[in-house]
Amino acid sequence: MDDKTRNAAIAAALILGGFGLVAFFMPTIMLSLGEVSPFLAAIVAALFVLAFFGVFWLRSRAKRGD
């Protein structure tokens, strides 16, 4: 494994680990936000899903050189 692929693997592991940690606490976050506003809870859930795909989309664009 060269430096380029090792760095990509480390970055992917950190991203997945971070999102996994947030996903673990997501039910607690959603219940807390749902008490304030169900609409706010839905927006946070949608942003979480979009952020998951957005991070990898941005990384692919950076690697491609666009």
C-alpha positions in Angstrom: 0.0 0.0 0.0 1.5 3.3 -1.0 1.0 6.7 0.7 -1.8 7.8 -1.6 -4.0 4.7 -1.0 -3.2 4.6 2.7 -4.2 8.3 3.1 -7.4 7.6 1.3 -8.2 4.6 3.5 -7.5 6.6 6.6 -9.7 9.5 5.4 -12.5 7.1 4.6 -12.2 5.4 8.0 -12.3 8.7 9.8 -15.3 9.9 7.8 -17.2 6.7 8.4 -16.3 6.6 12.0 -17.5 10.2 12.6 -20.8 9.6 10.8 -21.2 6.3 12.7 -20.7 8.0 16.0 -23.3 10.6 15.1 -25.7 7.9 13.8 -25.3 6.1 17.1 -26.5 9.2 19.0 -29.1 10.2 16.3 -32.1 8.7 18.2 -31.3 10.7 21.3 -30.8 13.8 19.2 -34.0 13.3 17.3 -36.0 12.8 20.4 -34.6 15.9 22.0 -35.2 18.0 18.9 -38.7 16.5 18.4 -39.7 17.9 21.8 -38.8 21.4 20.5 -40.1 21.0 17.0 -40.8 17.9 14.8 -40.0 20.0 11.8 -36.6 20.8 13.2 -36.0 17.1 13.9 -36.8 16.3 10.3 -34.5 18.9 8.9 -31.6 17.7 11.1 -32.2 14.1 9.9 -32.3 15.2 6.3 -29.1 17.2 6.7 -27.4 14.2 8.3 -28.2 12.0 5.3 -27.2 14.7 2.8 -24.0 15.4 4.6 -23.0 11.7 4.5 -23.3 11.7 0.7 -22.0 15.2 0.3 -18.7 14.5 2.0 -17.9 11.7 -0.4 -19.1 13.7 -3.4 -16.8 16.6 -2.4 -13.9 14.2 -1.9 -14.4 12.7 -5.3 -14.5 16.1 -6.9 -11.3 17.1 -5.1 -9.6 13.9 -6.2 -10.7 14.4 -9.8 -9.3 17.9 -9.9 -12.5 19.8 -10.8 
